[in-house]
């Protein structure tokens, strides 16, 4: 067990349930400050998405699940199962069937309560997550 803790550069485990608190995209970073009309439209669009938060769950057996609200769907949330692997400060999300890497994230912050991920192929995309439960 001590060896596993020594191998993890952050000293914390990613295992658990995490809620996305803030997510930024490349497009959002490149745009200028929104106008009043654009802000109003964004608020209206956000209201359509409902109250279902985006949640990612990482299990101890290296499996995981993420869910999010899908506008226009009857179900409250769409669930996607995946496998994952953490190597030093990199998180790999793997396709459950083929086990091919689908996403690669750099782990910027990993504490007992906070997780910050940056997409390796698009460094302007960032996700801030908070541990729940």
C-alpha positions, 0 to 999 in steps of 0.5 A, a space after each residue: 500500500 505504501 508503494 502505491 502511495 509513493 507512485 502517485 505523485 499527488 499523494 491522493 487517489 482519484 477514486 470516488 465521485 466528482 462533480 464538474 464545477 467549472 469547465 472551459 473550452 478553447 472557443 470560450 477562451 478565444 472569444 472576447 467578452 460577451 455582449 449583453 445579448 450574448 449573455 442573455 442567450 447563454 443564460 437561456 440555454 443554460 436554463 434548458 439544460 436543467 439541474 442535472 450536474 455533470 458527474 464523473 465516478 472513478 471506481 477502484 477497479 479502474 472502471 468509471 462512469 460519467 453522466 450529463 444532461 442531454 437537451 432534447 432527451 427524455 432521460 434526465 441524464 446520459 451515462 457513459 461507461 469507461 475504463 481509466 488509468 492514472 500514470 503519474 500526473 496523466 489520466 487516460 480514459 479508455 473505451 470500455 470495449 476496445 480499451 483504446 485511449 479516447 481522452 488524455 488529461 493532465 492532472 494539474 491539481 489533485 487534493 482530497 476535495 479538488 481535481 483539475 484536469 487539462 485536456 492534453 491535446 487541447 490545453 485550453 480545455 480545462 475541467 475543475 471538479 469537486 469530490 462529492 459523497 
